[in-house]
């Protein structure tokens, strides 16, 4: 029989709602609420996929996406959208003017600041949120085991799924990908947990790779603002130092 979790509601400002037990957190969508701001995590069933410059990426594929290689991942959960300015403010208490448009993804945050945000979020919820690994990010962008093999996250037609070249837009305005995730192509670049190393990438472990142990730069994925459509591809990689300013999407 399916387990049912009875939640104890506490009179605190940071509150959490979850429809599943801890063991089921990656098996169905979960919605969490922190200081009145809700966000949803989508289940991504584990599986095996080809990561990197697969055929549909065509001549846009770059050298650091090669060779395409097989990766197997355990199940996890991914944010339905990027972390919004509203959620960032709910966790960090940031009253800057940048938070004015609450449904836009937070931008201009460093990898180090993302770690601080996640630490506080975990303290408020009792969960273990984190940044996705680069392999998890690409697997989710491709649609996991529901993938249709698209060039972009949810379509072969970039304008259906991605904001690019222009300014940052509100989340979830384009169509989602096969998992129901929005904006994995386009809008802000998203930090991954991994350090960046092109040689490690081409020789990474097949099972649950986590990137090299160190390096000067961390991996970025999925961006489109200020870039042409080529930057929105599911295999497109970028990197910056941990103090560079970008956005993020949660994993669990």
C-alpha positions as CSV (number, residue, x, y, z in Angstrom):
1,X,0.0,0.0,0.0
2,X,1.1,3.5,-0.7
3,X,2.5,5.3,2.2
4,X,0.9,8.5,3.4
5,X,2.9,11.1,5.2
6,X,1.1,13.1,7.8
7,X,2.7,16.5,8.2
8,X,3.0,18.4,11.4
9,X,2.2,22.0,10.7
10,X,4.4,24.3,12.8
11,X,3.8,28.0,13.4
12,X,7.0,29.2,11.6
13,X,7.4,31.5,8.7
14,X,9.2,29.0,6.5
15,X,6.7,26.2,5.8
16,X,6.9,23.1,3.7
17,X,4.3,21.0,1.9
18,X,5.1,17.7,0.4
19,X,2.7,15.0,-1.0
20,X,5.3,12.2,-0.6
21,X,7.5,10.5,1.9
22,X,11.2,11.2,1.8
23,X,11.8,8.0,-0.2
24,X,9.3,9.1,-2.8
25,X,10.6,12.6,-3.3
26,X,11.9,11.8,-6.8
27,X,8.9,9.7,-7.9
28,X,6.2,12.4,-8.4
29,X,6.0,16.2,-8.5
30,X,6.5,17.9,-5.1
31,X,5.5,21.4,-4.3
32,X,7.3,23.3,-1.5
33,X,6.4,26.6,0.1
34,X,8.9,28.9,1.8
35,X,7.7,32.2,3.4
36,X,4.6,32.1,1.2
37,X,6.5,31.4,-2.1
38,X,5.9,28.0,-3.8
39,X,8.0,26.1,-6.2
40,X,7.7,22.6,-7.8
41,X,10.3,19.8,-8.2
42,X,9.7,17.4,-11.0
43,X,10.7,13.7,-10.9
44,X,13.4,12.5,-13.3
45,X,13.5,8.7,-13.5
46,X,17.0,7.4,-13.8
47,X,18.3,5.9,-17.0
48,X,21.0,5.8,-19.7
49,X,21.5,8.4,-22.4
50,X,24.0,9.7,-24.8
51,X,25.5,12.9,-23.5
52,X,27.1,15.6,-25.7
53,X,27.3,16.2,-29.4
54,X,24.6,13.8,-30.6
55,X,23.4,13.8,-34.2
56,X,20.6,16.3,-33.8
57,X,23.1,18.9,-32.5
58,X,24.6,19.0,-36.1
59,X,27.3,21.5,-37.0
60,X,26.5,23.7,-34.0
61,X,28.2,21.2,-31.7
62,X,31.4,22.5,-30.2
63,X,34.6,20.6,-29.5
64,X,34.0,20.5,-25.7
65,X,30.8,18.6,-26.3
66,X,32.7,15.8,-28.0
67,X,32.7,12.9,-28.1
68,X,29.1,12.0,-27.3
69,X,29.3,9.4,-24.6
70,X,27.0,7.1,-22.6
71,X,26.0,8.1,-19.1
72,X,23.8,6.3,-16.6
73,X,22.1,8.3,-13.8
74,X,20.1,7.4,-10.7
75,X,16.7,9.0,-10.2
76,X,16.5,12.6,-9.0
77,X,14.3,15.7,-9.1
78,X,14.7,18.9,-11.0
79,X,13.1,22.4,-10.6
80,X,10.1,23.0,-12.9
81,X,11.6,26.4,-13.5
82,X,14.7,28.4,-12.7
83,X,14.8,29.8,-9.2
84,X,12.8,33.0,-9.4
85,X,13.6,36.4,-7.8
86,X,10.6,35.9,-5.6
87,X,12.0,32.6,-4.2
88,X,15.5,34.0,-3.8
89,X,14.1,36.9,-1.8
90,X,11.9,34.5,0.3
91,X,15.1,32.6,1.3
92,X,17.7,35.3,1.4
93,X,15.6,38.3,2.5
94,X,17.0,40.4,-0.4
95,X,15.1,43.7,-0.8
96,X,17.1,45.0,-3.7
97,X,15.3,46.6,-6.6
98,X,16.3,43.6,-8.8
99,X,13.6,41.6,-7.1
100,X,10.8,43.8,-8.5
101,X,9.8,41.3,-11.2
102,X,9.2,38.3,-9.0
103,X,8.4,35.8,-11.7
104,X,11.6,36.3,-13.6
105,X,14.6,34.0,-12.9
106,X,17.1,35.4,-10.4
107,X,20.2,36.5,-12.2
108,X,23.5,38.0,-11.3
109,X,24.2,35.5,-8.5
110,X,27.6,33.7,-8.2
111,X,28.1,29.9,-7.7
112,X,29.2,30.7,-4.2
113,X,26.0,32.7,-3.5
114,X,24.0,29.8,-4.9
115,X,25.6,27.5,-2.3
116,X,24.6,30.0,0.5
117,X,21.1,30.1,-0.9
118,X,20.8,26.3,-0.9
119,X,22.2,26.0,2.6
120,X,19.6,28.4,3.9
121,X,16.8,26.7,1.9
122,X,17.8,23.4,3.4
123,X,17.8,24.8,6.9
124,X,14.3,26.2,6.3
125,X,12.8,23.0,4.8
126,X,14.8,20.2,6.3
127,X,15.5,18.9,2.7
128,X,18.7,18.4,0.7
129,X,18.4,20.7,-2.3
130,X,21.5,21.2,-4.4
131,X,22.6,22.3,-7.8
132,X,22.3,19.6,-10.5
133,X,25.4,17.9,-11.8
134,X,26.1,18.7,-15.4
135,X,25.0,15.2,-16.5
136,X,21.7,15.5,-14.6
137,X,21.1,18.9,-16.1
138,X,21.6,17.6,-19.7
139,X,19.5,14.5,-19.1
140,X,16.7,16.5,-17.7
141,X,16.9,19.1,-20.5
142,X,16.7,16.2,-23.0
143,X,13.5,15.0,-21.3
144,X,15.0,12.1,-19.3
145,X,13.7,8.7,-20.4
146,X,10.8,10.5,-22.1
147,X,13.1,12.2,-24.5
148,X,12.1,12.8,-28.1
149,X,15.7,13.6,-29.2
150,X,15.1,17.3,-29.7
151,X,17.9,19.8,-30.3
152,X,16.5,22.2,-27.7
153,X,14.8,21.4,-24.4
154,X,11.3,20.4,-25.7
155,X,11.5,21.1,-29.4
156,X,13.6,21.3,-32.5
157,X,12.2,24.9,-33.0
158,X,14.0,27.2,-30.6
159,X,11.3,29.9,-30.6
160,X,8.8,27.4,-29.1
161,X,10.8,26.9,-26.0
162,X,13.5,29.5,-25.5
163,X,14.1,33.2,-24.9
164,X,17.4,34.2,-26.4
165,X,19.3,37.3,-27.6
166,X,16.9,39.6,-25.7
167,X,16.4,40.5,-22.1
168,X,15.3,38.1,-19.3
169,X,11.7,37.0,-19.4
170,X,9.2,35.6,-16.8
171,X,9.5,31.9,-16.3
172,X,7.2,29.3,-17.9
173,X,6.0,31.5,-20.8
174,X,7.2,29.0,-23.5
175,X,6.2,25.4,-23.8
176,X,7.8,22.9,-21.4
177,X,9.9,19.9,-22.3
178,X,8.9,16.2,-22.1
179,X,9.3,16.3,-18.3
180,X,7.3,19.5,-17.8
181,X,10.4,21.6,-17.2
182,X,10.4,25.2,-18.5
183,X,13.2,27.4,-19.8
184,X,15.9,24.7,-19.8
185,X,16.7,26.3,-23.2
186,X,17.1,30.0,-23.0
187,X,16.6,32.8,-20.4
188,X,19.4,32.8,-17.9
189,X,22.5,30.6,-17.8
190,X,22.2,28.1,-15.0
191,X,25.0,27.0,-12.7
192,X,25.8,23.3,-12.3
193,X,27.6,21.7,-9.3
194,X,30.5,20.5,-11.4
195,X,33.9,22.1,-12.0
196,X,34.5,22.5,-15.8
197,X,37.2,20.4,-17.5
198,X,36.9,19.4,-21.2
199,X,39.3,16.5,-20.9
200,X,37.4,15.1,-17.9
201,X,34.2,15.4,-19.8
202,X,35.3,13.2,-22.6
203,X,36.6,10.6,-20.2
204,X,34.1,10.9,-17.3
205,X,32.7,7.9,-15.4
206,X,29.7,6.3,-17.0
207,X,27.7,6.1,-13.8
208,X,26.5,9.3,-12.0
209,X,29.5,11.5,-13.0
210,X,30.1,14.5,-10.8
211,X,32.9,16.3,-12.6
212,X,36.6,16.8,-11.7
213,X,37.7,17.5,-8.1
214,X,38.7,21.1,-8.7
215,X,39.3,23.7,-11.3
216,X,39.1,27.5,-11.9
217,X,35.6,27.4,-13.5
218,X,32.2,25.8,-12.8
219,X,29.9,24.6,-15.6
220,X,27.0,26.7,-16.9
221,X,24.1,25.3,-19.0
222,X,21.1,26.4,-20.9
223,X,21.5,30.1,-21.3
224,X,20.1,32.3,-24.1
225,X,20.0,35.9,-22.9
226,X,22.6,37.8,-24.9
227,X,23.4,34.8,-27.0
228,X,22.2,33.4,-30.4
229,X,20.0,30.3,-30.5
230,X,23.1,28.2,-30.6
231,X,23.5,28.8,-26.9
232,X,20.1,27.2,-26.2
233,X,21.0,23.7,-27.3
234,X,20.7,20.9,-24.8
235,X,24.4,19.9,-25.2
236,X,25.8,23.4,-25.2
237,X,28.4,24.0,-22.4
238,X,29.8,27.1,-20.9
239,X,31.9,27.9,-17.8
240,X,32.8,30.8,-15.5
241,X,34.7,31.3,-12.3
242,X,32.6,30.8,-9.1
243,X,32.2,34.6,-8.6
244,X,30.7,35.1,-12.0
245,X,27.0,36.2,-12.0
246,X,24.3,33.9,-13.5
247,X,21.2,31.9,-12.4
248,X,20.3,28.5,-11.1
249,X,17.8,25.6,-11.1
250,X,17.5,23.3,-8.1
251,X,18.0,19.6,-7.9
252,X,17.0,17.1,-5.2
